[in-house]
Amino acid sequence: MTTSSAEEWIRGEFETLGPEVVGVETRTFPQEAHHIVYVLPDEIGRALVLGNRLQPPTVGGVDEFVIVRVAPDGMLEGVGTQHSGPIRSVHDERCSELINLVSARSRVSNAQPSLAYVPDARPNLAAVTAARHHLVFGRRGAGKTALLVEAKQQLDNAGAVTTWVNIQTYRRETPQRVVLYVLNEMLASLLATRALDEKSQVVISLSKLSAKVQSLLDADETSDRLVHDLVPRAQRVLRDYLSVASRPLFVFLDDYYYLPRSEHPEVLDILHGFTRDANVWLKVASIKHLTRWWQATPPVGLQSGQDADLIDLDITLQEPADAKRFLEGVLLAFAQESASPRCRECFEPRP
């Protein structure tokens, strides 16, 4: 599909389903085309929902993506929005737009962060950015990923090295290969910083370890023995490199519960072996009742209170005031950050 035909197709879909398009801009990359659709501020809620659903026809192996943005002031050319008066019921169209916006942005990832991070009643963000292993628990939608994404952004800004791994991607791999994939990402993040001279001994050791891990991943099978034998070497290389670089490494593992529960202690135990006495910190997000993080006999995994601290994000009706305050804060943040005046009107006091 050519750029012009793709833009015409997108405009047609938007015109059919309602949101007014101010402009469409296409940016092309090798094997990809990003179509940025600009809409009025008060249309952003519906437009995001529609944009998530649209999939332009792919031609010639080029992947087409629709990205929705609020039109900048210069593109609006004086087009404005009018206040529609006070909201008197949840059936008002502006409430529906807010619901659509929440639906479109309810899933958070490292690639698509929250519109705004809303802390809950406990100081979890300060805890999870500390130099300590953490197990972050919460039901689906409780804010585990949002917390980790916000922590990662703060740590990046503070100069730390961070690695993000979504465990769902490796749910069908063996525990040994899951560990190797995570270690591979850790090493890649460190090498990408170019913090030290590439001829220094610690960088050479890091590069050799990275090549070894990649060779194990390229093999058809990976034995327990090969991975276990790698633990002391990986621990030593990580410890020495981070000591010289004087920077910590934070490893974020999202959706850990996708791994078979019986494999949880083994994977955590090996990762803990990599990080022992090194400036490396694991931040693991999971669902508590689906997770087994410690096996007492023989001792395998991460022991809470000793090896790692637990953070529980579940807010229940046992704390109704906290739950109400937190949920109101989430909705208000969505409205404020969406740049949609109509969504913000949902929170104006009634006369």
Residue pairs with C-beta under 8 A, 6 or more apart in sequence:
1 9
1 56
1 57
1 58
1 59
1 62
1 64
3 26
3 28
3 33
6 26
6 33
6 35
6 56
6 64
7 24
7 26
7 35
9 56
9 57
10 21
10 24
10 35
10 37
10 54
10 56
10 66
11 21
11 24
13 50
13 54
14 20
14 21
14 37
14 39
14 47
14 50
15 21
17 46
17 50
18 46
18 50
19 39
19 40
19 43
19 46
19 47
19 50
20 39
20 40
20 43
21 37
21 38
21 39
22 38
22 39
22 40
22 71
22 75
22 76
22 79
23 37
23 38
23 71
23 75
24 35
24 36
24 37
24 38
25 35
25 36
25 38
26 33
26 34
26 35
26 36
27 33
27 34
27 36
28 34
31 61
31 62
31 63
32 62
32 63
32 64
32 65
33 62
33 63
33 64
33 65
34 65
34 67
35 56
35 64
35 65
35 66
35 67
36 67
36 68
36 69
37 47
37 51
37 66
37 67
37 68
37 69
38 69
38 70
38 71
38 72
38 75
39 47
39 68
39 69
39 70
39 71
40 70
40 71
40 76
40 79
40 81
41 70
41 71
41 81
41 338
41 339
41 340
41 341
41 342
42 81
42 97
42 340
42 341
42 342
42 343
43 340
44 68
44 70
44 101
44 338
44 339
44 340
44 343
45 97
45 98
45 99
45 100
45 101
45 104
45 338
45 340
45 342
45 343
46 97
46 100
47 68
48 68
48 100
48 101
48 104
48 105
49 100
49 101
49 103
49 104
50 68
51 66
51 67
51 68
51 104
52 104
54 66
55 64
55 66
56 64
56 66
57 64
58 64
70 338
70 339
70 340
81 341
81 342
83 341
83 345
84 94
84 342
84 345
86 348
86 350
86 351
87 94
87 95
87 345
87 346
87 348
87 350
88 350
89 95
92 346
93 342
94 342
94 343
94 345
94 346
95 346
97 340
97 342
97 343
98 331
98 334
98 335
98 343
98 346
101 334
101 335
101 338
101 340
101 343
102 331
102 334
105 112
105 114
105 115
105 334
106 141
108 114
108 145
108 146
108 149
109 145
109 149
109 166
109 254
110 149
110 152
110 164
110 166
110 252
110 254
113 146
113 149
113 150
113 153
114 146
114 149
114 150
114 333
115 333
115 334
115 337
115 338
116 333
116 334
116 336
116 337
117 125
117 146
117 147
117 149
117 150
117 333
118 326
118 329
118 330
118 333
119 125
120 143
120 313
120 315
120 322
120 326
121 315
121 319
121 322
121 325
121 326
124 136
124 147
124 311
124 313
125 147
125 150
125 151
125 154
127 134
127 309
127 311
128 134
128 136
128 147
128 148
128 151
128 283
128 311
129 151
129 154
129 155
131 248
131 279
131 281
132 281
132 308
132 309
133 272
133 275
133 281
133 282
133 283
133 284
133 302
133 307
133 308
133 309
134 281
134 282
134 283
134 284
134 308
134 309
134 310
134 311
135 284
135 286
135 291
135 293
135 302
135 304
135 308
135 309
135 310
135 311
136 144
136 147
136 148
136 283
136 284
136 285
136 286
136 311
136 313
137 144
137 285
137 286
137 287
137 288
137 291
137 310
137 311
137 312
137 313
137 314
138 144
138 285
138 287
138 288
138 312
138 313
138 314
139 287
139 314
140 287
142 313
142 314
142 315
143 313
144 254
144 285
144 286
144 313
145 254
145 255
145 285
147 285
147 311
147 313
148 164
148 252
148 254
148 283
148 285
151 250
151 252
151 283
152 162
152 164
152 250
152 252
155 162
155 250
156 162
159 247
160 247
160 248
160 249
160 250
161 189
161 190
161 193
161 247
161 248
161 249
161 250
162 189
162 249
162 250
162 251
162 252
163 182
163 185
163 186
163 188
163 189
163 249
163 250
163 251
163 252
164 185
164 252
164 254
165 181
165 182
165 185
165 251
165 252
165 253
165 254
166 254
166 255
167 178
167 253
167 254
167 255
167 256
167 258
167 259
168 254
168 255
168 258
170 177
170 178
170 181
170 259
171 258
171 259
173 181
174 222
175 259
175 263
175 266
175 267
175 270
176 222
176 223
176 224
176 226
176 227
176 270
177 217
177 222
178 259
178 263
178 267
179 227
179 267
179 270
179 271
180 213
180 216
180 217
180 222
180 227
181 217
182 251
182 253
182 271
183 213
183 230
183 234
183 274
184 210
184 213
184 214
184 217
185 251
186 238
186 249
186 251
186 274
186 280
187 206
187 209
187 210
187 213
188 210
189 249
190 206
190 238
190 241
190 242
190 245
190 249
191 203
191 206
191 207
191 210
193 245
193 247
195 245
195 247
196 202
196 203
196 241
196 244
196 245
197 203
198 204
198 207
200 244
202 237
202 240
202 241
202 244
202 245
203 241
205 237
205 240
205 241
206 237
206 241
209 233
209 234
209 237
212 230
213 230
216 222
216 226
216 227
216 230
227 270
228 270
231 270
231 273
231 274
232 273
234 273
234 274
235 273
235 274
235 275
235 276
235 277
235 278
238 249
238 274
238 275
238 278
238 280
239 277
239 278
239 279
242 248
242 249
242 278
242 279
242 280
243 279
247 279
248 279
248 280
248 281
249 278
249 279
249 280
249 281
250 280
250 281
250 283
251 271
251 275
251 280
251 281
251 282
251 283
252 283
252 285
253 282
253 283
253 284
253 285
254 285
255 285
255 286
256 264
256 284
256 285
256 286
256 291
257 286
257 287
257 290
257 291
259 267
261 290
261 291
261 292
262 292
264 291
264 292
264 293
264 301
265 292
265 293
265 294
265 295
265 300
265 301
266 300
266 301
268 282
268 284
268 293
268 301
268 302
269 300
269 301
269 302
271 282
272 282
272 301
272 302
272 307
274 280
275 281
275 282
282 302
282 308
284 293
284 302
284 308
286 293
288 312
292 301
293 301
293 302
293 304
293 308
294 300
294 301
294 302
294 303
294 304
295 301
302 308
304 310
315 322
315 323
315 326
316 323
317 323
331 346
331 347
332 347
334 343
335 343
335 344
335 346
335 347
336 344
